[in-house]
Amino acid sequence: MTTEGSGREPKYQRIANALKAEIQSGAFGPGDRLPGENDLMEEYGVARMTARQALGVLQSEGLAEARRGSGVFVRVFQPLRRRGVQRLAREQWGGGRSVWEADLGDRNLAVDQIEVSTGEASENAARVLDLGESEAACVRSRRFVLDGKPVLLATSYLPMSLVSGSPITERDTGPGGIYARLAELGHEPVHFREEIRSRMPRPEETARLGLPTGTPVMLVCRTAFAEDGRPVEVNEMVLDAGSYVLEYDFDA
């Protein structure tokens, strides 16, 4: 094990980088136990806190997970590659497929929690959708589970005046989901905008996603626009940062 890199890097970061290189090379495979604090202290001649910080880096980046009383192990769960452009193509939802199917391959993604209600939009969604103070929104909240692990919380907001009486207000929106139903209502999405940022999770998000300590989340806010430029949906998503790779593939 080596600690190549800038001499200005903190010792714990150099150790973490060396461990990451061994994970990436396959020297440590999914489910393997990583060297413990005592092992790292002896190998690198560092204090316990430095060794603990190095292992903490791997946990915070979603590469490893601590098991109480057993040590730190390479994470078995493999991140999902979220294809930000292909998944929103009309050929996807227009053909009766969920936008989520573009990411999956042979993996199993399911919605294990769903709530549909009439209520207030979030402050951001109300502003983007230009909802008046008394104008209600259709609120669709879902939790997505990949290979048995919670990975994503998503809440869609749509003007109730636009979707009232349609399958969008029901738990099962039918083939193609929300966007196919909007097209049937004459408000087909033709343009999307996504904004991405990251932060540490709130307690509720940590609980619902089952996040290891120190794992950040990615926030993706997607707005769907109809042909006349009107925003017709705002989807606010919270992603387990250790469970996703965001991929954007487009021509120059």
C-alpha positions in Angstrom: 0.0 0.0 0.0 1.4 3.4 -1.0 0.5 7.0 -0.3 1.4 8.8 -3.4 0.1 12.3 -3.9 0.9 15.8 -2.9 3.0 16.2 0.3 0.7 19.0 1.2 -2.3 16.7 1.6 -3.2 15.8 5.2 -2.0 12.4 6.2 -5.5 11.0 6.6 -6.3 12.0 3.0 -3.2 10.3 1.7 -4.1 7.1 3.5 -7.7 7.4 2.2 -6.4 7.8 -1.3 -4.3 4.7 -1.0 -7.2 2.7 0.3 -9.4 4.0 -2.6 -6.8 3.0 -5.1 -6.8 -0.5 -3.7 -10.6 -0.7 -3.9 -10.6 0.5 -7.5 -7.9 -2.0 -8.4 -9.9 -4.8 -6.9 -7.4 -5.6 -4.2 -10.3 -5.0 -1.8 -13.6 -6.2 -3.3 -17.2 -5.6 -2.3 -17.8 -6.9 1.2 -14.1 -7.1 2.1 -12.9 -5.8 5.5 -10.6 -2.9 5.2 -7.5 -2.5 7.5 -8.7 -1.3 10.9 -7.4 1.7 12.9 -4.7 -0.4 14.6 -3.5 -1.7 11.2 -3.3 1.7 9.7 -1.6 3.2 12.8 1.1 0.5 12.5 1.6 0.7 8.8 1.7 4.4 8.5 3.0 5.4 11.9 0.1 7.7 12.5 -2.2 8.5 15.5 -5.5 6.7 16.0 -7.4 9.9 15.1 -5.6 10.1 11.7 -6.4 6.5 11.0 -10.1 7.0 12.0 -10.3 10.1 9.7 -9.0 8.1 6.8 -11.6 5.5 7.2 -14.2 8.2 7.7 -13.4 9.6 4.3 -14.2 6.3 2.6 -17.5 6.1 4.5 -18.5 9.7 3.7 -17.9 9.1 0.0 -20.1 6.0 0.0 -17.2 3.6 -0.7 -17.3 1.8 2.7 -19.6 1.2 5.6 -18.9 0.6 9.3 -20.4 -2.5 10.9 -20.7 -2.2 14.7 -18.1 -4.4 16.4 -16.8 -5.8 13.1 -14.9 -3.0 11.4 -15.2 -1.0 8.1 -16.0 -2.9 4.9 -16.1 -2.1 1.2 -19.6 -1.3 0.3 -21.4 -4.1 -1.5 -24.0 -1.9 -3.0 -23.0 -0.7 -6.5 -24.0 2.9 -7.4 -26.6 3.5 -10.0 -25.7 5.4 -13.1 -28.3 8.1 -13.6 -28.4 9.0 -17.3 -29.7 12.6 -17.1 -30.3 13.1 -20.8 -31.5 9.7 -22.2 -33.9 9.1 -19.4 -36.0 12.2 -20.3 -36.2 11.5 -24.0 -39.8 11.4 -25.4 -39.1 8.0 -26.8 -38.8 6.8 -23.2 -42.0 8.0 -21.5 -43.9 8.3 -24.8 -43.4 4.6 -25.3 -45.0 3.8 -22.0 -41.8 3.3 -20.1 -40.9 5.0 -16.8 -38.1 7.5 -17.0 -36.4 5.5 -14.3 -36.1 2.5 -16.5 -33.4 4.2 -18.6 -31.0 3.9 -15.6 -31.5 0.3 -14.5 -30.2 -2.4 -16.8 -31.2 -5.6 -15.1 -31.5 -4.1 -11.6 -34.7 -3.8 -9.7 -36.0 -0.3 -8.8 -39.4 -0.1 -7.0 -41.5 2.5 -5.3 -42.2 1.3 -1.8 -43.8 4.4 -0.4 -46.2 6.8 -2.3 -48.5 9.6 -1.1 -50.7 11.6 -3.4 -52.5 14.6 -2.1 -53.9 18.1 -2.8 -52.0 20.7 -0.9 -49.5 23.5 -0.9 -46.4 23.3 -3.1 -43.0 23.9 -1.6 -41.8 27.5 -1.7 -39.5 26.8 -4.6 -42.1 24.9 -6.6 -44.8 27.5 -6.0 -42.5 30.2 -7.3 -41.5 28.2 -10.4 -45.0 27.1 -11.2 -46.3 30.7 -10.5 -49.0 29.4 -8.1 -51.1 32.0 -6.4 -51.5 31.9 -2.6 -54.7 30.0 -2.7 -53.9 27.8 -5.7 -53.5 24.2 -4.8 -51.0 21.7 -6.1 -51.1 18.0 -6.8 -48.3 16.6 -4.6 -46.8 13.2 -5.4 -44.2 12.0 -2.9 -42.4 8.7 -3.5 -39.5 6.7 -2.1 -37.5 4.6 -4.5 -35.7 1.4 -3.5 -33.0 -0.2 -5.6 -32.1 -3.8 -5.0 -33.8 -3.6 -1.6 -32.0 -0.3 -0.6 -33.7 3.1 -0.3 -31.8 5.4 -2.7 -34.1 8.3 -3.6 -36.9 10.5 -2.3 -38.9 12.4 -4.9 -41.8 14.9 -4.6 -43.5 16.2 -7.7 -45.7 19.3 -7.7 -48.1 20.1 -10.5 -50.8 22.8 -10.7 -54.1 21.1 -9.6 -55.9 23.3 -12.1 -54.0 21.5 -14.8 -54.3 17.9 -13.7 -57.5 17.7 -11.7 -59.5 14.6 -12.6 -56.7 13.0 -14.4 -54.7 9.8 -13.5 -51.9 12.1 -12.3 -53.9 12.6 -9.1 -54.0 8.8 -8.5 -51.4 6.5 -7.1 -50.9 4.7 -10.4 -50.5 7.2 -13.2 -50.3 4.4 -15.9 -47.8 3.6 -18.6 -45.3 6.4 -19.2 -46.1 8.1 -15.9 -46.7 11.8 -15.3 -45.3 13.0 -18.6 -47.4 10.7 -20.8 -50.5 11.8 -18.9 -49.5 15.5 -19.3 -49.2 14.9 -23.1 -52.7 13.5 -23.2 -53.9 16.6 -21.4 -52.3 18.8 -24.1 -49.4 19.9 -22.0 -46.6 17.6 -23.3 -43.2 18.4 -21.8 -40.8 19.5 -24.5 -38.0 20.9 -22.4 -36.5 20.1 -19.0 -34.2 21.9 -16.7 -32.3 20.3 -13.8 -30.5 22.0 -11.0 -28.1 20.0 -8.8 -26.5 20.8 -5.5 -25.4 18.8 -2.4 -25.6 19.1 1.4 -25.7 16.9 4.5 -29.1 15.2 5.0 -31.8 16.3 7.4 -32.7 13.8 10.1 -35.9 12.6 8.3 -33.9 12.1 5.1 -31.2 10.1 7.0 -33.9 7.9 8.5 -35.9 7.3 5.3 -32.8 6.6 3.1 -31.0 4.6 5.8 -27.9 6.7 5.3 -24.6 5.8 7.1 -23.3 8.6 9.3 -21.5 11.3 7.3 -23.1 10.4 3.9 -24.2 13.5 2.0 -27.2 13.8 -0.3 -27.5 15.3 -3.8 -30.5 17.5 -4.5 -31.9 17.4 -8.0 -34.7 19.8 -8.9 -36.2 19.2 -12.3 -38.7 21.5 -14.0 -40.7 20.3 -17.0 -41.9 22.9 -19.5 -44.7 22.6 -22.1 -44.3 23.9 -25.6 -45.7 27.3 -24.7 -42.9 27.7 -22.1 -45.2 27.1 -19.2 -43.7 25.1 -16.3 -46.0 22.1 -15.7 -44.1 20.1 -13.1 -41.4 20.6 -10.5 -39.8 17.4 -9.1 -37.6 17.9 -6.0 -35.4 14.8 -5.5 -33.1 13.8 -2.6 -30.5 11.2 -3.7 -28.2 9.1 -1.5 -24.8 10.5 -2.9 -23.2 7.2 -2.3 -25.7 5.4 -4.5 -25.6 7.4 -7.7 -23.3 8.4 -10.4 -24.8 11.3 -12.5 -24.0 10.9 -16.2 -24.7 13.5 -18.8 -24.0 12.6 -22.4 -24.6 15.1 -25.2 -23.2 16.3 -28.5 -20.9 19.4 -28.8 
